[in-house]
C-alpha cells in the first residue's frame, strides 16, 4: 500500500499535525509527492506555519515558504531555523499544485525539548 496524502481534485489544502508536547522546532523536512505511478499530483507552492497552541488566530509564525514540483528523485526539502520556535501544532499549507491536485509524501520535525 502507498503512504501519502493528496488533496481533492483541483484544490489546495493543508496538513496539520498536533504534537504530543510543545517543543522547540529547529528543523522541518518534507518530501513532495507524485501520486504513485501516475506522476500527476504535487505541491507547486507551500507555506509551513507553527503555532504554540494550534489556534492560528494571529499567534502563528510562518517558518518557510517555497515552490515544488512533481517528485521524481526522492529529494527532501529541508529548512533549518536560525533559532528554535516553541511549537505545539505545525501546518503545511499547499497554496498551489501541479497536475490534478496537491499532495505530500512525508513530513518530519526535529527540535529541542
Backbone torsions as a table, in degrees:
resi	resn	phi	psi	omega
1	UNK	NA	158.9	-178.4
2	UNK	-97.5	154.4	-178.2
3	UNK	-131.1	92.0	177.8
4	UNK	-160.3	168.3	-179.5
5	UNK	-118.5	136.7	178.3
6	UNK	-125.3	144.6	172.5
7	UNK	-76.9	161.8	171.1
8	UNK	-60.5	159.6	-178.4
9	UNK	-50.6	133.1	173.0
10	UNK	56.7	37.0	177.1
11	UNK	-136.1	155.8	168.5
12	UNK	-85.4	177.4	179.2
13	UNK	-174.0	-179.9	179.0
14	UNK	-134.9	148.5	168.4
15	UNK	-113.1	126.9	179.9
16	UNK	-122.1	128.2	-177.5
17	UNK	-118.5	119.2	174.9
18	UNK	-93.7	119.0	-178.7
19	UNK	-80.6	155.5	-178.7
20	UNK	-60.9	-44.8	179.2
21	UNK	-134.4	159.3	172.7
22	UNK	-66.9	145.6	173.2
23	UNK	-155.0	166.3	-179.8
24	UNK	-83.3	102.7	-179.8
25	UNK	-69.1	123.6	-178.8
26	UNK	-113.2	-24.3	-177.8
27	UNK	-157.1	143.1	173.6
28	UNK	-129.8	139.9	176.2
29	UNK	-138.7	148.6	-176.1
30	UNK	-151.6	161.5	-175.6
31	UNK	-127.7	121.7	178.1
32	UNK	-65.4	170.3	-178.4
33	UNK	-114.5	174.7	171.6
34	UNK	-141.1	0.2	177.5
35	UNK	67.8	65.9	177.3
36	UNK	53.8	-131.1	-176.3
37	UNK	-87.5	4.0	-175.9
38	UNK	-85.1	-29.2	-178.5
39	UNK	49.5	49.1	-175.4
40	UNK	-130.0	12.5	179.4
41	UNK	-149.8	143.3	175.4
42	UNK	-173.6	162.0	171.1
43	UNK	-81.1	140.5	177.1
44	UNK	-105.0	-31.5	175.8
45	UNK	-139.7	138.7	-177.6
46	UNK	-140.6	159.7	169.4
47	UNK	-138.3	137.5	175.2
48	UNK	-109.4	125.1	179.9
49	UNK	-117.0	151.7	172.1
50	UNK	-130.9	153.5	180.0
51	UNK	-142.3	138.9	177.4
52	UNK	-74.9	-16.5	-176.9
53	UNK	-133.1	-7.9	177.5
54	UNK	84.5	5.8	-178.4
55	UNK	-77.3	-34.9	-176.6
56	UNK	52.0	52.6	-178.5
57	UNK	-125.1	34.3	179.9
58	UNK	114.7	-18.8	-179.8
59	UNK	-86.1	-12.1	-175.9
60	UNK	-69.8	156.8	179.8
61	UNK	-126.1	131.4	174.1
62	UNK	-77.3	122.9	-178.4
63	UNK	-89.1	-46.9	-179.6
64	UNK	-162.4	160.0	173.5
65	UNK	-146.2	157.9	-179.8
66	UNK	-178.2	-164.4	-178.0
67	UNK	-120.2	155.5	177.1
68	UNK	-144.1	174.2	176.1
69	UNK	-147.4	171.3	-177.2
70	UNK	-56.6	124.8	-174.8
71	UNK	-73.5	127.0	177.3
72	UNK	-127.7	-10.0	-174.7
73	UNK	-120.3	-6.3	-176.8
74	UNK	74.0	31.4	-179.3
75	UNK	-86.4	123.5	178.4
76	UNK	-79.0	145.8	168.2
77	UNK	-100.2	126.3	-177.7
78	UNK	-123.5	134.8	175.1
79	UNK	-127.8	122.7	178.3
80	UNK	-106.0	126.4	-179.7
81	UNK	-78.0	144.3	176.5
82	UNK	-65.0	-43.3	176.3
83	UNK	-128.8	132.8	177.7
84	UNK	-57.0	147.2	178.4
85	UNK	-116.0	130.4	177.9
86	UNK	-63.5	125.2	-169.9
87	UNK	-137.4	140.1	171.1
88	UNK	-120.2	-33.7	-177.6
89	UNK	-132.8	134.6	176.5
90	UNK	-115.7	134.3	179.4
91	UNK	-121.4	125.2	174.2
92	UNK	-104.5	113.6	-175.9
93	UNK	-105.3	124.1	173.2
94	UNK	-90.9	114.8	-177.1
95	UNK	-97.2	-15.4	175.7
96	UNK	-160.9	160.6	-173.8
97	UNK	-138.9	163.1	172.2
98	UNK	-105.5	143.0	175.9
99	UNK	75.7	-132.7	-174.5
100	UNK	-88.3	-6.2	-179.4
101	UNK	165.7	178.1	-179.0
102	UNK	-92.0	176.3	177.7
103	UNK	-177.5	172.8	-178.9
104	UNK	-151.3	130.0	177.9
105	UNK	-80.7	-49.8	-175.2
106	UNK	-157.1	152.0	174.8
107	UNK	-140.4	139.9	-178.7
108	UNK	-132.3	149.6	179.8
109	UNK	-126.1	139.6	177.9
110	UNK	-131.3	142.6	-178.6
111	UNK	-166.5	-168.1	177.1
112	UNK	-120.9	144.0	-179.4
113	UNK	-89.3	NA	NA
